[in-house]
């Protein structure tokens, strides 16, 4: 009997151990491939577990992003390179494609794919989101990669742009990680961003209560110093000395030998990401549908309720009186002003400053100015401006020789050209 048992066990060994090894490999992930089911096996293939909006949802905010959450093998992460315009699509009636401003995978978990439309969706229209399988579809980052086993689609109907919807689309303007997502991303802590051209200050009364940054080299920043020892940027004693209470972020080299922590690869990377996030915010603000309430080109003496206001002729101005923004008791009320070209505050005449006044709970962090070209704020000095100004082609506050301080309770973010300050105080809104 022992001899027969030994011979039977020996004969069975090759296939027995092969199956045992296959089971162990499958249990451990097997380098990302199920040895029995193959690539895309049910236990390992990326699969969609949740979506926003939900399938068949109605009244969806027209400015909403579309997301899909995935699960997969232990340690699963999506391969970001496979989540793109070919594998993640959004279509309207007649399979008309929706253009995306960004298609991405979240860096934190690697499990959430996001499609952000470049423009607001059309109320009442049914949209279909599809995540595709196959060789050109969504895959994980295993080696070899696992693909989805089948396409996944879900549909929803866009609704109207309501105040609550606008609040959700904009966020609070708070810093990243504050618990209330910000449309500004890493640009939130910055009082000014000088695009790729830098920032200039004249006068000794300028104070930036926050950070400033540019993707240009440190020599493109003049007339500022940060709180870091020796971190001065081309200041002239008694003429152009602006205090930055945060840090100054530029490309190398450092501004001085005594300031090795600024003007580095690290500060450039932060400035670059902040500028990119400002670009994203600019596009998102420009894409918001207006609230249907017409606004005059000159906003002076007006009292406006929360909403999105589009400049009728491409430009907004505040000249001949102040602008009042009324939150009507809602501390989260959002005000967005869209213009294809310029924003001019102050006047008529350079010596007449104007201000923006907030009442009934309105907050600076919830006011946004999307400026197609340049912003000019109180050229004669003085006055108080409110909100985050994101301008495509620069911003200027006051003019040389003016002593009256211009105050901005907000941010001045330029995507390309420089930001010029003359005796200007900028207070970055608190979270």
C-alpha positions, 0 to 999 in steps of 0.5 A: 500500500505504501508503495502504491501511495508513493507512486500515486503522490509522485505522479500527481505532484506536477499538476498539484503544485502548479494549481497550488502555485497558481492559487497563491499567485492569484491571492497575492496579486500575481504581478497584476494578472490573474493566472487563471482568469487572465488579464482583466479577470473578475478579481483584478480588473479595474471596475467602477464602484461609484459615480458623480453624478449618479446614474439617471440623476436629474437637475445636475449642476451645469458646472459640475465635474464628472467622476468615477471611482474604481476598485481593483486588486490589493494596492490598486491604482489607476494608470493616469496615462490611460485615463484620457480623452479617448478612454473617458468621454462625455457626450450629449444628444446625437453622441456629440462630444463634450470638450474637457478642460482636464481629465485626471486621476487624483494623486491621493488614492489613484482611484478617482477619474475626473472629467471637467468640461471646458464649458458649463453644460446645457440645462435640460440636456441628457449627457452620457459618460463612458469609461472604455475597456480594451487595449486603449481603455482604462488600466491599472498601474500593475505590471503587466497592466489589467484593463476593464473587462467591459465599457461602463456608461452612466447618464444624467440630466443637467439642471439650472445654475442655482445659488447653491450650485454656484457655491458648490462649483466655486468652493469657498476660496479656502486653502487646499486641505481646509476641508472646503475645496477651493477653485483656486487650488494652490493659488489660494495662499497667494496675494499676487501671482505675476505670471511668467513676468514677475512683480514690481512694487514702488513705495514703502507702504506696500504690505502683502499679507500672504505669499507672492510668486512668479514662474520667472527668475528672482530678478523679475521681482523688485521692491519686495522683501519676505520675512526670511533673513536676507530675502530682499528683491532689488529694494532701494531704501526709502523708495521701494520696500514692500513687505511680504509676510509669507514667502516669495516663490520664483525660479532660481537663482536665490535673490541674495546669498543670504537667502538660500531658501527662496529662488530654488527648484522647490519654490519654482515648482510651487509657483508653477503649480499655483499659476497652473491652478490659477489658469484652471480657475480662470477657465472655470470662472469663464465657463460659468453660465451667467445668472440671467440678470443683466449688469451694466458696464459701469457697476458704480452705485449698484447693489447686487445680489449673489450670482454670475454677471457678464460684462455686456460689452466685454468690460466692467468698470466702477467709476463715479460711485462705489459697488455694494455686494449684498449676500442677503444673509448667506455667508457662502454667497458667491459673486462672479464677474466675467469680462472678455477684456478690461476691469477698471476701478476708480474715476472718472479721472485718476484722482477719484478712488472707488471701493467695493462694499460688502453687506449682509454676510458677504465675504471677500473669499467668495468674490471673483473677477475673471478679467480677459485682459488687464485690471487697473485698480484706483490709478490715483491711489486710495479705495478698497477693492474686494475679491480675487482678480484673475487677469490674463494680462496683468494688473496695476494698482495705483501709479508711481508717486501716489502715497494714498494706500490702495487696499485689496481684500483678496488676490491679484493673480495674473496669468501672463504679464506682471503685477505692479503695485504702488503703496498697496496693501493686500489681505489674502482672505482667511479660510 
